[in-house]
């Protein structure tokens, strides 16, 4: 009888851990970090690049959970303007922000031929 109770308890614990592991599947489509959000917002650039362009983006999060670009460190001014245009005042989810309010995000834009 004692073995049967232990077996039932083990099955109940296993079953409950499987159920809790599969919660919230619809939220997986949303980016989880600021870097992923920036990457999604900068996809498909509509500008012509001759080579790879690297940039460092300094941004802060305002009280409305929107990104505000403070500075873009790059040698190409059109890339800097493109990044500011795409990122300024775009909302972020609370999960992506966490506790930080200031971020430095590296960006690499690569020209792809279609």
BAKOL-729203 format. One record per residue: x, y, z of N, C-alpha, C in turn; residue number from 1. Coordinates in Angstrom, 3 decimals, decimal comma. Last residue first. Example, Ala and Ser with C-alpha at 12.3 -4.5 7.8 and 13.67 -1.06 7.14 Angstrom:
residues 2
    neast   nnorth      nup   caeast  canorth     caup    ceast   cnorth      cup pos
   12,850   -2,250    7,080   13,670   -1,060    7,140   12,900    0,030    7,870   2
   13,190   -5,690    7,800   12,300   -4,500    7,800   13,200   -3,300    7,800   1
This chain:
residues 114
    neast   nnorth      nup   caeast  canorth     caup    ceast   cnorth      cup pos
   19,241   40,866  -53,828   18,032   40,088  -54,076   17,827   39,930  -55,551 114
   21,983   41,089  -51,754   21,516   41,215  -53,130   20,326   40,306  -53,328 113
   22,462   42,960  -48,810   22,146   41,681  -49,428   21,619   41,938  -50,835 112
   24,650   44,565  -46,716   23,927   44,691  -47,972   23,710   43,304  -48,555 111
   24,238   44,706  -43,261   24,898   44,022  -44,363   24,034   44,172  -45,602 110
   24,890   46,293  -40,253   24,031   46,270  -41,438   24,823   45,696  -42,594 109
   25,011   45,680  -36,936   25,774   45,459  -38,164   24,783   45,371  -39,307 108
   25,144   47,144  -33,744   24,339   46,883  -34,942   25,294   46,687  -36,114 107
   25,034   46,931  -30,190   25,818   46,899  -31,429   24,927   46,492  -32,607 106
   23,597   49,066  -27,843   23,328   47,911  -28,703   24,228   47,981  -29,937 105
   23,211   49,950  -24,679   24,172   50,169  -25,749   24,106   48,920  -26,619 104
   20,644   51,410  -22,642   21,220   50,281  -23,364   22,223   50,779  -24,398 103
   18,784   52,031  -19,720   19,774   52,531  -20,659   20,471   51,342  -21,309 102
   17,243   50,808  -17,901   16,600   51,897  -18,630   17,543   52,491  -19,683 101
   16,651   47,534  -16,593   17,549   48,533  -17,181   16,748   49,593  -17,916 100
   14,876   45,595  -15,835   15,103   46,688  -14,897   15,994   47,787  -15,472  99
   13,059   44,767  -18,753   13,607   44,339  -17,466   13,765   45,545  -16,550  98
   12,383   44,930  -21,512   13,136   45,983  -20,836   13,802   45,469  -19,577  97
   10,914   42,711  -22,270   12,136   43,021  -22,993   13,003   44,012  -22,231  96
    8,697   42,806  -20,584    9,607   41,673  -20,471   10,938   41,976  -21,150  95
    7,341   45,070  -21,463    7,959   45,106  -20,135    8,971   43,974  -19,970  94
    8,057   45,832  -24,902    7,300   45,125  -23,877    8,051   45,195  -22,556  93
    8,343   49,090  -26,367    8,915   47,808  -25,973    8,017   47,149  -24,943  92
    7,647   51,313  -29,100    7,323   50,724  -27,790    8,000   49,377  -27,608  91
    9,685   53,764  -30,534    9,019   52,479  -30,723    8,833   51,839  -29,352  90
   11,126   56,165  -30,485    9,754   56,133  -29,954    8,971   54,885  -30,344  89
   13,448   55,320  -32,957   12,940   56,344  -32,040   11,453   56,179  -31,765  88
   14,071   53,394  -34,967   14,009   53,016  -33,556   13,343   54,035  -32,641  87
   14,075   54,411  -37,591   13,422   53,134  -37,329   13,212   52,840  -35,842  86
   15,516   56,830  -37,327   14,154   56,835  -37,860   13,400   55,560  -37,497  85
   18,010   55,923  -36,407   17,196   56,822  -35,575   15,736   56,807  -36,019  84
   18,803   54,407  -38,660   18,621   53,758  -37,350   17,758   54,621  -36,443  83
   18,957   56,442  -40,630   18,073   55,295  -40,809   17,771   54,621  -39,472  82
   20,980   58,077  -39,567   19,625   58,615  -39,720   18,596   57,488  -39,885  81
   23,132   56,258  -39,728   22,739   56,828  -38,437   21,310   57,365  -38,499  80
   23,244   55,886  -42,481   22,926   54,742  -41,619   22,467   55,240  -40,254  79
   24,027   58,422  -43,275   22,724   57,919  -43,719   22,295   56,709  -42,887  78
   26,599   58,616  -42,141   25,516   59,463  -41,619   24,135   58,977  -42,065  77
   28,928   56,342  -41,230   27,981   56,637  -42,294   26,771   57,387  -41,734  76
   30,344   55,628  -39,015   30,999   56,538  -39,960   30,058   56,984  -41,075  75
   28,733   55,726  -35,796   29,025   55,094  -37,078   29,672   56,123  -37,988  74
   26,911   55,729  -33,052   28,318   55,832  -33,408   28,575   55,025  -34,674  73
   24,217   57,484  -32,242   24,571   56,361  -33,101   26,004   56,584  -33,537  72
   22,406   58,419  -29,320   23,576   58,564  -30,178   23,734   57,304  -31,009  71
   19,813   58,113  -28,298   20,628   59,253  -27,897   21,766   59,507  -28,873  70
   16,624   57,133  -29,032   18,010   56,992  -29,460   18,757   58,270  -29,096  69
   14,345   55,760  -26,980   14,782   57,067  -27,434   16,271   56,939  -27,760  68
   11,631   53,493  -26,858   13,067   53,703  -27,052   13,308   55,128  -27,526  67
    9,126   53,502  -24,329    9,517   53,748  -25,704   11,027   53,958  -25,757  66
    7,756   53,400  -21,891    8,392   52,190  -22,418    8,707   52,309  -23,904  65
    7,141   55,869  -20,937    6,089   55,193  -21,707    6,585   53,898  -22,338  64
    9,450   56,893  -19,831    8,412   56,417  -18,910    7,258   55,714  -19,614  63
   12,049   55,594  -22,081   11,329   56,645  -21,356   10,215   56,040  -20,501  62
   15,161   54,151  -22,291   13,733   53,847  -22,306   13,026   54,917  -21,485  61
   17,876   54,987  -24,506   17,255   54,915  -23,183   15,779   54,607  -23,374  60
   20,766   54,027  -26,403   19,364   54,384  -26,270   18,917   54,246  -24,829  59
   23,278   54,013  -28,704   22,985   54,326  -27,308   21,526   54,736  -27,226  58
   24,579   51,769  -30,947   23,407   52,606  -30,689   23,238   52,762  -29,182  57
   27,179   51,494  -33,115   26,837   51,298  -31,709   25,711   52,284  -31,410  56
   27,714   49,815  -36,238   27,276   50,974  -35,462   27,047   50,538  -34,014  55
   29,083   48,949  -39,391   28,925   48,685  -37,966   28,524   49,969  -37,260  54
   28,299   47,855  -42,542   28,413   49,048  -41,711   28,139   48,641  -40,262  53
   29,634   46,335  -45,440   29,070   46,189  -44,105   29,293   47,476  -43,322  52
   29,182   48,389  -48,412   29,883   47,393  -47,603   29,135   47,240  -46,288  51
   27,405   50,012  -49,661   28,504   49,488  -50,466   29,248   48,382  -49,738  50
   23,868   50,056  -49,491   25,140   50,011  -48,788   26,201   49,439  -49,712  49
   20,899   51,791  -49,833   21,959   51,080  -50,544   23,264   51,198  -49,771  48
   17,958   51,183  -47,870   19,046   52,042  -48,319   20,131   51,186  -48,941  47
   15,964   49,968  -46,338   15,643   50,489  -47,663   16,706   51,488  -48,132  46
   16,478   46,923  -44,581   16,777   48,349  -44,754   16,507   48,775  -46,197  45
   15,281   44,508  -43,194   14,952   45,012  -44,532   15,218   46,504  -44,682  44
   15,210   45,239  -39,678   15,194   44,308  -40,806   14,800   45,029  -42,081  43
   15,072   46,776  -37,425   16,035   47,190  -38,454   16,107   46,217  -39,628  42
   13,268   45,515  -35,748   12,916   46,838  -36,289   13,848   47,285  -37,415  41
   14,667   43,177  -35,061   13,420   43,087  -35,825   13,054   44,417  -36,471  40
   16,809   44,309  -33,599   17,058   43,529  -34,810   15,821   43,412  -35,680  39
   15,402   45,412  -31,450   16,149   46,294  -32,358   16,424   45,567  -33,669  38
   14,489   43,011  -30,313   13,535   44,008  -30,791   14,197   44,957  -31,776  37
   16,890   41,795  -29,576   16,018   41,139  -30,553   15,009   42,116  -31,134  36
   17,773   43,707  -27,678   18,575   43,413  -28,866   17,731   42,744  -29,953  35
   15,848   43,531  -25,692   15,963   44,782  -26,443   16,740   44,533  -27,732  34
   14,148   40,337  -25,782   15,177   41,263  -25,331   15,159   42,520  -26,184  33
   12,083   38,846  -26,876   12,271   38,796  -25,435   13,289   39,807  -24,930  32
    9,519   39,399  -29,303   10,927   39,415  -28,924   11,087   39,531  -27,408  31
    6,735   37,156  -29,542    7,231   38,478  -29,205    8,710   38,428  -28,850  30
    6,154   34,499  -29,761    6,353   35,233  -30,994    6,920   36,621  -30,739  29
    5,560   33,473  -27,272    6,888   33,210  -27,799    7,169   33,991  -29,082  28
    2,980   33,674  -26,370    3,845   34,815  -26,123    5,233   34,634  -26,708  27
    1,734   31,244  -26,711    1,414   32,315  -27,654    2,331   33,510  -27,500  26
    2,452   29,556  -24,586    3,090   29,368  -25,878    2,823   30,508  -26,856  25
    1,976   29,405  -21,642    2,277   30,638  -22,350    2,955   30,435  -23,705  24
    3,261   26,222  -20,455    2,365   27,368  -20,371    2,872   28,513  -21,214  23
    4,641   23,812  -20,186    4,103   24,178  -21,492    3,142   25,360  -21,429  22
    5,354   23,315  -17,579    6,424   23,595  -18,537    5,885   24,083  -19,867  21
    3,063   22,579  -16,257    3,578   23,931  -16,033    4,681   24,287  -17,009  20
    2,769   19,911  -17,174    1,745   20,915  -17,471    2,270   22,327  -17,284  19
    5,010   18,675  -16,089    4,849   18,709  -17,539    3,832   19,778  -17,921  18
    4,479   18,885  -13,372    5,632   19,608  -13,913    5,573   19,681  -15,430  17
    2,232   17,227  -13,128    2,086   18,663  -12,871    3,271   19,455  -13,413  16
    3,343   14,687  -13,728    2,282   15,237  -14,559    2,142   16,745  -14,359  15
    5,166   14,383  -11,589    5,624   14,395  -12,980    4,592   15,041  -13,888  14
    3,392   14,368   -9,401    4,440   15,400   -9,505    4,942   15,506  -10,937  13
    1,835   12,073   -9,998    1,202   13,388   -9,857    2,227   14,508   -9,995  12
    3,767   10,043   -9,934    3,054   10,316  -11,177    2,407   11,705  -11,123  11
    4,478   10,167   -7,206    5,487   10,416   -8,237    4,829   10,747   -9,575  10
    2,023    9,472   -6,022    2,619   10,776   -5,748    3,645   11,133   -6,815   9
    1,740    6,841   -6,945    0,732    7,837   -7,303    1,284    9,246   -7,093   8
    3,998    5,687   -5,668    3,895    5,678   -7,119    2,899    6,743   -7,600   7
    3,325    6,014   -2,969    4,529    6,670   -3,494    4,483    6,755   -5,020   6
    1,049    4,370   -2,865    0,933    5,803   -2,563    2,123    6,575   -3,120   5
    2,244    1,874   -3,420    1,231    2,415   -4,317    1,051    3,916   -4,104   4
    3,871    1,538   -1,195    4,490    1,661   -2,514    3,508    2,255   -3,515   3
    1,957    1,220    0,788    2,857    2,367    0,862    3,524    2,613   -0,503   2
    0,823   -1,200    0,000    0,000    0,000    0,000    0,868    1,267    0,000   1
